[in-house]
Amino acid sequence: MSRIRRRWLVALQRWMREHDQRTSFTLLYITLALVLSMAISIFWLVVVVAAHGVLEYWTLGKTGAHDHRLGRTLWHIRLDIMLVLAALWLGLYIDLLFGVAGLGAAARTGAQVSARVVAWQRTIRGVLLSVDEAALAAKAALSRSSPSGQAAERRRATPAPPPWQQPWSWGDRLTIGAAGLLAGLILLTPVLTDHGPAEALSILARDLHPWPGPDE
């Protein structure tokens, strides 16, 4: 029994180390991110992204005194971080996007209007999630077919410089630029929308509640 358990643990550790090249991880990650965030709340999307970050941090391992392990982890999940920022931005700007800024209060008190806004919000959120997860799936496919992936980098005799110090691809520029823009828009919500600071924080708290009520 102990031998079977040992084999299972070895197989699990191998799967965790090679998760970026595993189709099973990609499918599991996409399913959890889509289903939990759309069916329950953004809080569970944050949980899924954080779990991916912890797994990536463990996979990278410690390679030296200045291995930039945390920075490499954040760089690896930059698409995931942008996705969380996009979901939070959507919750703050949904009224403005649909030209119903004046209906903001009504949308929170009128059941029919509120249900319509929530339905549209989840639809757009689903589109954003699908686009982002398609990018993650493409990234996983490229890493499986490319010899210069993470496993190959670990085999190099000399450590590579941090990824943000290497030449950026157009995808890197787009991802970092979009994340910076979304973060700026979230901070400027009281200036660009009718939501005051307290209301904006209330919306974020509602979106990040693990078990929102039926009227949230």
Secondary structure as UniProt FT lines:
FT   HELIX           2..17
FT   HELIX           19..21
FT   HELIX           23..39
FT   HELIX           42..60
FT   TURN            65..66
FT   HELIX           69..76
FT   HELIX           78..97
FT   TURN            98..99
FT   HELIX           101..103
FT   HELIX           104..109
FT   HELIX           111..145
FT   TURN            147..148
FT   HELIX           150..154
FT   HELIX           163..165
FT   HELIX           170..187
FT   HELIX           189..192
FT   HELIX           197..207
FT   TURN            214..215
//
